[in-house]
Amino acid sequence: MARQIAEKNGFIAALDQSGGSTPKALRLYGVNEDAYSNDEEMFSLIHDMRARIIKAPAFNGEKVIGAILFERTMDGEVDGTPTAEYLWNEHQVVPFLKVDKGLADEANGVQLMKPMPDLDSLLERAVSKGIFGTKMRSVIHAANPEGIAAIVAQQFDVGRQILGHGLMPIIEPEVTITISDKAEAEDILLAEITKQLDALGEDKQVMLKLSLPTKANQYKSLVEHPRVMRVVALSGGYSRTDACDKLSQNTGMIASFSRALTEGLSAQQSDEDFNTTLAATIDNICAASAAG
């Protein structure tokens, strides 16, 4: 799994929409709020959507080298097999787990992650289920040096906890793509991440998931850093066309798209149409990852 994630061409699929973003993800898939009456039914429907994606013939390790799962997806099954096990054994897709519990209120231009008091027990469960790594997201809304330093420090503190369980952390300090000082925020972010990477032990590596930068190859030094296994890009609200175009300008970065991956998929499609649409999307995202 480590060799595939570090070296193989392809991209990482993000199938980890959680409570707040699930209704929107279902709506885009053609399932409206009147189709479910409680959270349990809602999560069941999103699991069905994810299982349909995972089972698609094109969703395999040739181009989709990894997939990030929501906790309920990890705990669920695909055709009677635990999801992570199905991904790796049937499709050779490396399973990751989203571990954060959402965002705190904004302060100093950023939203830190909420506390995760049960993280150690979740990580133990993840290990037992065959998960390779984790992902956790916080958000930068302004080029505030104090806020960005705090966000990166928190990510790396939790990252070290995750490394202690033998899992690979994907550190994701997302920069909101619509802010006016995005380029400045990315300069501060680059400096803070570099500082934290340089302080990591020589035997340790992390992964980074970053918003597509304003300046092409902004993060090339991170791609080449010995403490970094892989740098992946989030689509952040860009359309798939724009996201792929920007990604292709960044050497060594590969995609880890969520909305851009499911764009054009619908619950109403026949399996043939669904699988054809998804296959074309996977080809498109994989080509942009390889171009970079």
N, C-alpha and C positions, 0 to 999 in steps of 0.2 A: 504493500500500500504506500509506504513512504517513497519508494522508488518511482511509482507511478505519479504521485502528486508532485514530486520534485522535478521529474524529467520529462514526462509524457506531454505531447501536444494535445490540446483540447481545452476544455473549460469546466468550471464547477457550477452546477445548477443550484440555485437557491430555492428550496421548497419549504421555507421556514416561516411563512406568514403566521403571526400569532394572533391572540384575541382581538386587538384593536384593528389590525389590517385584514382580518379574515372576511368580514362582510364585503369590503371593497373587492378583494380578490375573487370572491364568489360572484359578485355582480358583474365583473368583467368577463367571467366565465359563462355568464348567462343564467345565473341562479340568483333570483331576487330574495329579499328578506321574507316575503310571504311563503317561501318554500320551507321555512323552519320556524319553530316556535320557542326554542331555547338553545342554550350554548351547546348542549350535547348533540342535538340534531345538526347544528351549524358545523361543529367540528367533524361530525360523521360525513357530511357532504364534502368538506374540504379534503378529508382523507380519501374519499372516493376519487376526487379530482387528481390528487397527488398519485394515488395508486394507478390511475389510468395513464398518467405521464410515465411513471416508473416502468410500467409493463409494455410501453410502446417499443417496437423493435429497434428504432433508432436511438433509444435511450440506453446506450451501452458504453463500455469503457473505451471504445475506439475514439470517441469524440467527447463524451461526457465523463471526465476522469474522476469526478467526485460529485456528491450531492449533500446539501445542508438540510437537515431535517428539523422540524419542530418536535418538541418532547412527546406530544401525543402521537406523532407519526412514528417515532422510534418505538413507542410502546405498542403500536398497532401492528397489523400484519398485512401482507400482500399475498393473496392466494394461499392463506394458511401458514405462511412463513413469516417470522419476525422481519420487519422492514429492512433493518440494516443487513441482516443475513441474506435476505433476498437480493438486495442491491449488489452485494459483493459476489455471492455464489452464482447468481443467475446472469448478472449483467456486467460484472467486474467494474462496478462503480463504487468508489471509496466513500463510506458514510461519515458525515460530520453531524454534530448536534448543536443547535442554537441553545445557549445556556443562560443568557441574560433574562432578567425579569422585567424588562422595559426601562423607560427613561424617567429620571428625576425631573423636577421642574427646572426651567432654565435659570442659570446664574452665570455671571461673567461671560455671557455670550455662548454658553455651551449647555448641553444636557448630559450629565453624567449618568452612569447606569445606577438603577436602584440597588440597594443592598441585596446580596444573595446568601442568606444565612444557611441555606440547605445545599450549597454548591457541592460540598465534598460528597454528600450522599448521592447527588445526581451524577457526579463524575464516576463514582463507583458503579452505579447502575449502567452508565454508558460503556464503561470498560467491559462489564459482564455481557453486554449485548453486541460487542464487536465493533463499537464506534472507534474511528481512528483519531478524530480531532473535534474541536469545538469552534463555535463562532459567537462573538458577543459584540453588540453595537452600542455606540454612543454617538452624539451628534454635535457638530460645530456650526453655530449660526453666525459667528462674527470673528474677525481677526483679532481676538483678545488674547494676548500672550499668556496671561494668568490662567484664563479658562482652558486654553489649549494645552498648557503644561499640565494642568490638573487632569484633563481627560486622558492624556497619554500615560501619565503616571498611574492612574487607576487601571487602565487597560493592561499595562505591564505587570502591575501587582497581582491582578487576578490571573494573568497569563502564567506567572510563575507558580501559582497554586495549581493551575491546570497541568502544567509540565510535571508537577510533582506526582500526578496520577498516571504519567506515561502517555498523556494525550497531547496532540498538536494544537495549540491555540491559534485561531484566526483572530487577529486583533483588528477591530473595525471602528476607527474614529471617522465617521462619515462627515464630509463637508457638504452642507446644503448647496445645491448647484445654482440656486437663484440669488444668492447674496452678492451684494455689490463689491465686497472686498474678498472675493473667493481666492484670487491669486495670492493676495497677502496672507490669508489664512493658511494656504498651502505651503508657503515659505516657512511660516512659524511651525507648522505641523511637521515638515520635513526635518527641521532642526531638532525638535523635541523627540521624534522617533529615533533619529540617529543617535542622540544622546543616550536613550534607553537601550538601544541595541548594543552600543559600545560597552555598556555596563553589564550586559548579560554574560554568563559564564561561557567559556569557549566551547563547552560541550553541549550548548543549548541552541535551539533554533525555534523561531516562531514563523507564522505566516501573517501577511498583512492584507487587509481588504480596504481599498481606498476609493474615494470618488474619482471619476475620470478627471484629470487635472486640466486647468486652464492652459498651462504651458505644456506642450508635448515633451515627454521624457522628463517631466518634473521629478519623478521618483526613480530614475534610472540607477542612482547610487544605492537605493534600497534593494532593487532587483539584484544588484551585484554584491550586496553585503553578505559576508559569510554567516551571519546569524539569522538569515532569512531563507526559509525553504522555498517560498513562492510569493509573489505579489499578485493579487487578483483585484479586479475592478468591479465596482457596483455600478448599475445603470442609473440609479439615483433619480429616476423620473424622466430621463431622456427617452425618446422613442428608440426602438431597436435599431433603426437606420442610423440615427445620430450617435447612439452609444457605440455601435460597431465601427462607425467612421472615426470617432475619437479614439477608440481602443486601438485601431490599426496604426495610429500615430505614436503609440507608446511601446517602445522596444522592451520585450520581455514580460510585459503584463498580460495576463489572460483574463477572460471574463468570469464573473460570478454573478449572473443576472437572475432576477426574479420576475418582475413585471415584463421585461423584454423577452423572457423565455416563453411566457404564457400568452403573449400578445397573439391574437388571432385564433386562440383555442376556445371552443364553446361546448357546453354540455349537450347542445342540440346536434352537434356534428355526428355523422356516422363514424364508426371506428376507422374506416378507411380514410375519410377526410381528415379526421383528427390526427391520425398517424402520419399522413402525408404533410399536413401543415407543420406538425412538430418536427418532422425530419428536415424540412426546408429551413426551419428556424435554427435547428441544431447545426446544420451545414453553414449557415450564415454566420452564426456566433463563433463557430470553430474557425472559420476562415479569417475572421477579424482578429481572433486570438493569435493565430499563426502569423498573420501579417505583422503584428506588433513584434 
